[in-house]
Amino acid sequence: MLGMLSHPHHESVTPKFAKRYAEIGKIAHQGLQTFCQEVRAGAFPCREYSPYAMTHAEREALAKRLRGRGHARAGQMLEDFSTSS
């Protein structure tokens, strides 16, 4: 009815009595693809969508703990984020 399943296979198994009123599955798929692209590119999350505020000292302490736990890349990204402010 709402077109939640966008795989071509589902078109062949949709009952004939089910009228399609929307293509929600395709819209959701496009939104998730865009989200994944932005996360991979580092465009999201960003300051505009981050409601949390940390002091510089808190960010440094967190970056140090991340590196100490084997997450050097995450620690570096946090430090880079801190210096871009």
KADA-V632331 format. One record per residue. N is the residue number from 0. BURIAL is # if it has 16 or more other C-alpha atoms within 10 Angstrom, else .. Layout:
n=N burial=BURIAL
n=N burial=BURIAL
//
This chain:
n=0 burial=.
n=1 burial=.
n=2 burial=#
n=3 burial=#
n=4 burial=#
n=5 burial=.
n=6 burial=.
n=7 burial=.
n=8 burial=.
n=9 burial=.
n=10 burial=.
n=11 burial=.
n=12 burial=.
n=13 burial=.
n=14 burial=.
n=15 burial=.
n=16 burial=.
n=17 burial=.
n=18 burial=.
n=19 burial=.
n=20 burial=.
n=21 burial=.
n=22 burial=.
n=23 burial=.
n=24 burial=.
n=25 burial=.
n=26 burial=.
n=27 burial=.
n=28 burial=.
n=29 burial=.
n=30 burial=.
n=31 burial=.
n=32 burial=.
n=33 burial=.
n=34 burial=.
n=35 burial=.
n=36 burial=.
n=37 burial=.
n=38 burial=.
n=39 burial=.
n=40 burial=.
n=41 burial=.
n=42 burial=.
n=43 burial=.
n=44 burial=.
n=45 burial=.
n=46 burial=.
n=47 burial=.
n=48 burial=.
n=49 burial=.
n=50 burial=.
n=51 burial=.
n=52 burial=.
n=53 burial=.
n=54 burial=.
n=55 burial=.
n=56 burial=.
n=57 burial=.
n=58 burial=#
n=59 burial=#
n=60 burial=.
n=61 burial=#
n=62 burial=#
n=63 burial=#
n=64 burial=.
n=65 burial=#
n=66 burial=.
n=67 burial=.
n=68 burial=.
n=69 burial=.
n=70 burial=.
n=71 burial=.
n=72 burial=.
n=73 burial=.
n=74 burial=#
n=75 burial=#
n=76 burial=.
n=77 burial=#
n=78 burial=#
n=79 burial=.
n=80 burial=.
n=81 burial=#
n=82 burial=.
n=83 burial=.
n=84 burial=.
//
